[in-house]
Amino acid sequence: MTSTLRTLTVPLDVDSSSGGLPSFLVRDDVLCWSRREAGLVGYGELTRFSATGPERFLEADIWWRHLILEADITDHVELPGTGPVAFGSFAFSKTSPHISRLILPELVIGIRDGRAWATRLTFDDGDLTEEGVLAAVGHWLKPGEADGGEQAAGGPDVGMSPGVAALDGSAGHLSSGSLSEAAWMEAVANGVEEIRAGKLEKLVLARDVVATLPEGVNAAEVLRQLAARYRECWTYGVDGLVGATPEMLIQVEGRTAQARVLAGTLDRRDAEGVDGSPMEYAERVLAGSEKQRHEHEIAIDSLTRQLAPFSEAMNSHSEPFILELPNVWHLASDVKAELADIEGHVPTCLALINALHPTAAVCGTPTLVAGALIRKLEHLDRGPYAGPVGWLDAAGNGEWGIALRGAVIEDANTVRLYAGCGIVEGSQPEAELAETWAKFRPMLEALGIRR
């Protein structure tokens, strides 16, 4: 045995009619990052890094750089996501007991720009050959190898609140989480009072609901459903955390960093029966709303201000565009930056995340005031919800979304769903509650639950 990481990446012949990356989502314990039939899937676990607390990103960065420093890497494809890749999920809060993690799989399959590849990772001394990599692909994709819900569990140890009221479910039972609807709306009202008192400008409040599925949770099917329905989002699966986020915290390729900032939401069901096209309605109601545009400006200013010290140049949309998803419309802005050399090095993904998280889009502003108020009003440990989720490779490339529109699979039959809303001075509790249900919809649909 050797303690040196060794990897081999070889091209993979994937039929274009196979459905792309989602066709490789065959196991409930799969690691996943997918968008528009492309992305990465990881199988097995070679090793992992775990941490809690305010230094979790920097500690993970040090662990990863030490791991790959002396790694023996053979890469016959040389694209972002080839060679050694780790999948990660980090707690939203520096005070959370939830364990943040980087997971190094035994096998990674990737698809990008019509090219596919497989990477085998090992600490063993044995020969790494193309035949061995292809054999590993066959092993992990073999029907019957998956082990269902037990492998899928991996979320925080958060118990259900007693005495919750049942909501309308179909394939599963849906119940209130840490706060009832009435209590959460009271929290929103209290947040608005704090904003009107001048203590902060924006606050993001989240809530949870619990789904119980008597027939068991099929995590692989949930990921396939999300990938198929929400192609403009990034579908993620890491250690029991699953979802499809529309928000990119940071994407790094070489020296170029990009982000997608969302703030401002409109439920597509609100457009039913109105005159004109749905997009015209969205333009009028969403883009024309002073409240929504103000919320968006706060979010974009937060990200660009935090990213600026790491950038030589930066540009973003002068006006937000409307991102159209199956459940909602969002005001969105894309930001692109050329990373600067800092002490002779381009900043890593995790160093950037350490500086950027949490953004105003998921916390509020000022950050410290909003974070303290979140802990006071939510009565909820967010765990990995609204924390960074994604992957990074040895070359410094990576994609890290914000874990939104997602859930934690707590055991073989229980899933905890999360959703949040940006609260500003003009926010109305009833409207914010309705927005959370619109944001729960992707996961509820994927779980087969109607509401």
N, C-alpha and C positions, 0 to 999 in steps of 0.2 A: 504493500500500500504506500501511497505518497500523499502528502498534504498539498501538493501542487494541483491546482485546477487545470484540467486539460479539456479542450473542446475541439470538435471538428464540425464544420458547416459544409454541406454539400447541396447542389441543386436538387430540386424535387420536381418530378413530372406530375402536374396536377391538371386534370381535365377541366377545361373552362366551363363545362356544363355541370360540374360537380356542386356548384353553389358557393364556391370560394371558401373562405375561412370558416363560416358557420357550419359547414359540413364536417368539420373536425371537432365540433363540440359534442363529443360522444360520452363523456364521463362527468359525473356530478362534482368531482374534485378538480376539474380542469381549471387552469389559470388562463384568463382570457382578456384580450384587448382587441376590439374589432370595430371597424367602420367601413361601410360600403364594400363588404365581402373581403376586405383586406385586414391585415393586422398580425397578431401573434397569439399562439396558443401554447401553453406549457403543460407538461405532464410529469407527474412524480415530484419528489422533493429531494434534492441532493443535500442542501443545508439551508439554514435561514438565520437572519439577524432579527433580534427583538429589542425593543426599547420603549421606555415611557419618558414623559417629562419634556421640558423646554428644549433640550439639546438633542431630541430624537432624530432630527434631520441631519445634523452635523455628525452625530455618532454613526448613523447609517452610511453617510458619505465616506467617512474614514474606513469603516468596515469594507465597503465595496472596493474602494481604491486599493486597499491592502490585499484584498482577495485577487484582484486582476493584475496587480503589479508584476507578479512573477508567473502568471498563468501561461500555459503553453497553448496558444490559440492558432488553429489552422482554419482559414476561412476562404473557401473557393467561390464565394458569392459577393461579399464585401458591399453590403447595403446597410442602411440603418436597421438595427434589429437582428443582424447576423452576429456570429460569435457569441460569447457569454451574455446572457440576458437575465436580469432579475425582475420579478414582478413585485410590486409593493403596495401597501395600504397603510396610511398613517392616521392616527387619532386626530380629530378636529382640534381638541383642546390640549394645551400643555399641562393642564391639571388633571386630565382624564386618566384613570387607571387602565383604560383599554390599551392593549399592547400593539404598538406599531410594528410593522414587519417588512422585511425584504425576503423573498423566497427565490432560491436558485433551483430551477427544475432540473430533471434528468434529461428531458428532451424538449426542444422548442420547434414548432412548425410556424413558418411565416409566409405571408403572401403580400407582395407590394408591386405595383405597376406591372401586373401580369406575370411576375416572376415568383417562384415558390422555392422554399429551401427548408432543410431540417438541420438542426444543431444538436449533437449529442454532447452531454457534459458529464465529466467523471473525475473522481480523485484516484481511480485505480491506475495501475501500471500497464495494464493490457493494451494491445494495439487498438488504435482507433482507425477504422477503415470505413469506406463508403458503404460496403456491404453490411457492416455492423450498424451503421446509422439507419439504413433502410430496414434492417431487421428490427431495430428498436421502434421505428415507425409502425411496422406491422404489429408488433407486440402491444403497443399502447392503444392502437385503434381496433384491436381484435374484439369482436362482439362478445359480450359477456364478461369482459374484464372489469367494467365499471361496477362500483359497489354502492350506488345510490346515496340516500340521505345521510348515512353516518359520516361518509367522507366529506359531505358538503358542509357539515356543521363546523363552525370555527369563529363564530361571532363573540361579542362580549357577553359576560355572564350577567345579564340583566333580567330580572324576574318580571312577570306580568303583575300589574297592579290588581289587588283584590277588588271584587265587587264591580267589575266593569260592565257596562251595558252593551248588549249585543246589537250590532248594526246589521243591515241587510246584506247577506252574503249568499252565494249559490254553491259553487264547488267547495267552498271553505267557509269557516266561521270567522267573522271580522269583529274585533272588539277594541274598545278604547285602550290607549296606552297610558303614559304617565299622567296625562291630564284629560279630563272630559272636554268635550267641545265648549261647554259654557265656561269652564275654568281657563281654557286656552284663550278664548275671546276676551276674558277679563285681563289676562296677561297682555294681550295686544293693547287694550285700552290703557293699561298702566304704562306700557311702553310709549304710547302716544303722549301721555301726560308728561313723561320725562323729557320727550323731545320738545314739547311746547314750552317746558320750563327752561329750555336752553342748555340742558345737560349733555345732549348729543344731537347729531343731525340725522342719523339713520340707525336703525336696529333691525337685525334679522332674527326672527323667532321661528323655531322649529317645533314640530309635534310628531308623535308617533302613533301608529295603530298596529295591532297584532293580528296576524292571519293564522288561523289554525286549519290545517288541511288533513282531514282524517285519512286520505289515501296516500299521504306522504308528499314530500317536496321533490319534484324532479328538476334539479338545478340546471342540468344541461338543456332541458326543454325550455326553461325560463330564459336562458341566455339566447337560445335560438330564436325564440319569439321576439325578444327585444331587438336582436340584430336585424331581423326581417322587417319589423314595423318601424323602427327608429334608425333608419340608415344614415341620417345626418348627425346622429349622436355617436358617442363612443361607448360601446357596450363593454362592460368590465366584469370580471369575476376573479376575486382574490380571497381564498381562504374563507368562503362563506359569505363574503360581501359581493352582492350582485346588483347590477343596474345598468342604465343607459344614460350617460350624462351629456347634456348639450354644451357644457362649459369646459373649455380647455384652460387650465391654470398656466401651464407652460409647456411648450414643445420645443425641443432643441435638436437641431440638425447642423452639425459642424459649428459654425460661429453664428448661425441665425436662430433667433428665438421668436416664437409666435405665441399668441394667447388669444382666446375668444372670451369676451366679457359679456355677460348677460345681466340685465336688471330691467324690470318692466315686463309684466306678464298679462296676457289676455286669454281667457278660456275660449277655445274655438266653438264650444256649444253656445256661447253668447251670441254668435252670429246667425244662429238658426232662425229663419223666418224674416230676416231683415232685408231691406231693399239693397240692390247692388250686389256686387261680388263679395265673397268673404274677405279677400285681400283689401278691397276698398274699405270695408268695415274696419279691418285691422289698422289700416293707415289712418283712418279718421279717429278711431277711439284710442288706439295705443300710441301711435306716433304723435297724435294731436293732443295728448294728455300732458299737462304741465307737471302733474304729480309723477307720472311714469318717466318722463324725460329727466326730471330732477333726480329721481332715484338712480337712473342710468348714469347721469353725469358724475354722481358721487362714486359709483363703482369704477368707471373708467379712469377718473382722476386718481383713485386709490392705487390702481395697478400701475399706471404709467409713472406715478411718483416713486413707487417702490422699485420699479425696474430701471429707472433712469441711471442710477449710479453704476450699473453693470453694463451700460450700453454706450457704444460710440455714436449710434444714430438710431432714431426711432420714428415710426409713423403709424398713424391710426386713422380710421374713418373720421372725416370732419362731422358727419352726421351718422347716427346709428341706422342700421338696416333692420328690417323685420325678418326674423328667422321663423320659418313656418314648420311646425312639427305636427304630428297627428293629433296631439291633445291640446296644444296651446300655441300662441304666437309669443315671441320674445322680442324686445329691443336688444340688438346685439351690435357689438363693435369688435373688429379684429385689430390686433396690435402686432406689429412686426419690429424687431430690433436686431441690430448687429452688435454682438457681444464684444466687449472691450477686454483687452489683456489686463488682468489685475495681478500684480506681482509676478508677471511672466506667465500667467495661466488664464485661459478662458474659464469663467465660473462654471461649475458643474450643475446638472439639473437640480440636485439636492441642495446645493448652496443657494440657487435661485429660489427654490421653494421655501427655504428657511427665511429668506427676505420677503417673499410675497405673501405667504400664508399667515393669518387669514385675511383675505381681501374684504373690502366693504360689501361685496356681493353676497358673502355668506356670514358676515359678522356684523358689520356696521361701521360707523365712524363717529368720534374717534375710537380706535380699536380697543384700547384698554377700558374705556368707559362702557362701550358696547359689550365687550366680553364679560365684564363683571355683571352687567344687567341681564345678559343671557343666563348666567348661572343662577341669578336670583329669580327670574321669571319662568324659565322653562321647566324646572323640576325634572330635568332629563339629562342623562349623560349621553351626548350625541355619539360617543364611540367613534367609529370611522366615518359616520355621516358628515358630509361637507368637508371632509379631510382630503388630502391628495391621494389619488389612486392612479397607478400606471406602471410604466416599465422604464428601465435604462439599460444601456449596453456598455461594453468596455471602451468604445470609441468616444463616449461622452454624449451620444444621442439618447433621446428619451421623449416620452409623451406622458404628461401627468395631468389628468383631468381632476375636477372637483367631484367627489362622490355624491352626486345628486340623482334624483329619480331612481333611488335604489332601496335596498333592504339588506338586513342581516339574517341569514338562515341560522336560527338559534339551535334547532335540533331537527330531527327527521320530519317533524310535523308542524313546526312553528317558525314563522317568518315575521320579523319586526320591520315595518315600513316607516320611512321618514320623509317629511316634506317641510319646507320652510318658506317664509315670505319676508320681503323687505318692508319694514315699517318706517314710514315718514309721517310728517305732521298731518297730512290729509288722509291717512289710512283709516278705513272703517272695519271694525272687527268682523262683521258678517261677511264682507267681501273678501277679507284675508282668509277666513275659514274656507270659503268656497274655492279660493285659489289653491289651498292645500289639497283639496279633493281632486282638482284638475291635475295637480302634480303627482298625486298617488296613482293616477289612472294607468300609466305605463306598467307599473308593477302589478297592479290589480288585474289588468288584462292578461299579463304573462302568467299569472298564477291561476287564471280561470275564474276569477271572482268578479261578479257583477255588482254594481252599486248604482 
